[in-house]
């Protein structure tokens, strides 16, 4: 749900239907945070054999992923000198993503024991979620969804262009910073709990628009619901198709979401 909401915000902010909530460096920052924790655990001689140690590492990974996601977005904002120029902000996010990914790969080369944990995180999985994780995600959604709904009119104005939005009295720099902060919060919380689940944030708003043509007030809420439904469907399929084994949910969302976008682009240009 958080990824679907963040995807709707990203596409409205950048006025680009291919905008993804991971574009501002949150994914790469979260990956680097996870690798740092895993590498530090290896240096300290920690393993995931014991239940206590596994729980401690899990808490550490969640915290590191969240802090890393927020740090990645903050670095992107610093490079772009604010959110006033969406194109520069987008390019800065790409640069930060490449830089942080390279740093994570370098750490993995020095500490190979972190590779397996990194791969699990990159694939995305709901296997480690408990009720405490659900409570955290629900609390963030309860905070983010009303804030996103309050920004809906600003997003509607941004779709008309910067000049029109400014003529309507919209404080563009402040609005963009608030939207980026809200995206970072939603994306960071989701990534910290389930890892990098691909395409959910990108596809959910498209599915909503294919069913109806809502304003952003409805789009953010419906995209959040659609994102939750997509992840639930992928999780059920991941547990049912290869039973008694289990596929990481990120694999199915990438296959299904990527296939849907290819079909959409074939039928009509985005």
Secondary structure, DSSP 8 states (H G I E B T S, - for coil): -HHHHHHHHHHHHHT-TT--GGGGTHHHHHHHHHHHHHHHHHHTT--S-SHHHHHHHHHHHHHHHHHHHHHHHHHHHHHHTSSS-HHHHHHHHHHHHHHHHHHHHHHHHH-TTHHHHHHHHHH--STT--HHHHHHHHHHHHHHHHHHHHTHHHHHHHHT-HHHHHHTT--HHHHHHHHHHHHHHHHHHHHHHH----SHHHHHHHHHHHH----HHHHHHHHHHHHHHHHHHHHHHHHHTTTTS---HHHHHHHHHHHHHHHHHHHS--
